[in-house]
């Protein structure tokens, strides 16, 4: 699978990597583990909105679980998040504040 090296870092919520590299991604950027093609569910944030997109094609690291998306797939997730498509179902999500002091 030819990836445009557009990578969504789900741990930090930031998009990292370079677009347009046109190289085969076969190792994880973080741990160098092997990637396998899978369909995954993605917790996708668009502004203050959180949506879950099911059955998204991704390459997933077998070692650490990091997910990599083809640029075209990521653009489609953005389109779905921006659009007002009728959801398949609704979920209630608990929000909890982390209120523990962290020592530097």
C-alpha positions as MATLAB code, in Angstrom:
seq = 'XXXXXXXXXXXXXXXXXXXXXXXXXXXXXXXXXXXXXXXXXXXXXXXXXXXXXXXXXXXXXXXXXXXXXXXXXXXXXXXXXXXXXXXXXXXXXXXXXXXXXXXX';
ca = [
       0.000    0.000    0.000;
       1.452    3.337   -1.024;
       1.094    5.854    1.767;
       1.594    9.572    1.496;
       3.155    9.419    4.973;
       0.277   11.318    6.512;
       0.177   10.038   10.047;
      -2.357   10.688   12.756;
      -0.785   10.404   16.188;
      -3.773    9.403   18.267;
      -1.880    9.490   21.553;
      -1.220   13.218   21.369;
      -4.038   14.292   19.066;
      -1.560   15.956   16.699;
      -0.916   15.283   13.060;
       2.727   14.466   12.503;
       4.817   13.470    9.531;
       5.117   14.894    6.058;
       2.547   14.757    3.312;
       3.621   13.727   -0.169;
       6.576   11.473    0.636;
       5.122    8.674   -1.543;
       6.977    5.948    0.275;
       5.943    2.550    1.478;
       5.270    2.649    5.220;
       6.178   -0.708    6.702;
       7.585    0.266   10.104;
       6.186    2.282   12.992;
       7.559    5.804   13.299;
       7.733    5.440   17.105;
       8.871    1.887   17.911;
       9.892    0.543   14.468;
       7.402   -2.331   14.837;
       5.793   -3.970   11.786;
       2.539   -2.555   10.413;
      -0.494   -4.640    9.443;
      -3.522   -3.557    7.402;
      -6.708   -3.499    9.531;
     -10.065   -1.768    9.849;
     -10.245    0.276   13.039;
     -12.595    2.579   14.927;
     -11.312    6.140   15.268;
     -12.186    8.680   17.978;
     -12.021   11.762   15.750;
     -12.109   15.310   17.110;
     -13.259   18.196   14.936;
     -13.142   21.382   16.977;
     -15.069   20.651   20.154;
     -16.950   17.749   18.580;
     -15.980   14.128   19.106;
     -17.232   11.505   16.688;
     -16.438    7.823   16.336;
     -15.826    6.643   12.792;
     -16.090    2.869   12.370;
     -14.328    0.509    9.949;
     -11.578    2.925    8.872;
      -8.771    1.312    6.833;
      -5.438    1.808    8.608;
      -2.007    0.313    9.039;
      -1.595   -0.621   12.704;
       1.668   -1.266   14.504;
       1.712   -4.829   15.836;
       4.000   -3.788   18.685;
       2.569   -0.504   20.092;
      -0.812   -0.150   18.342;
      -0.106    3.212   16.648;
      -2.436    3.814   13.675;
      -1.400    5.180   10.265;
      -3.844    6.492    7.678;
      -3.491    7.074    3.970;
      -3.895   10.783    3.166;
      -7.056   10.052    1.160;
      -8.567    8.152    4.113;
      -7.720   10.997    6.511;
      -9.366   13.537    4.187;
     -12.486   11.381    4.102;
     -12.539   11.259    7.924;
     -12.347   15.076    7.942;
     -15.204   15.263    5.431;
     -17.326   12.935    7.569;
     -16.558   14.958   10.717;
     -17.406   18.290    9.055;
     -20.584   17.002    7.442;
     -23.871   16.600    9.175;
     -24.283   12.949    8.299;
     -26.924   11.134   10.290;
     -25.128    8.981   12.891;
     -25.653    5.219   13.021;
     -26.056    5.435   16.803;
     -25.457    7.748   19.763;
     -23.246    7.125   22.787;
     -23.034    8.826   26.160;
     -19.462    9.619   27.179;
     -18.323   10.432   30.710;
     -15.924   13.365   31.076;
     -13.577   13.319   34.065;
     -11.138   16.033   35.096;
      -7.576   15.013   36.030;
      -7.169   16.864   39.306;
      -4.023   15.353   40.772;
      -0.920   17.514   41.305;
       2.065   16.464   39.222;
       5.531   16.848   40.666;
       8.102   18.330   38.294;
];
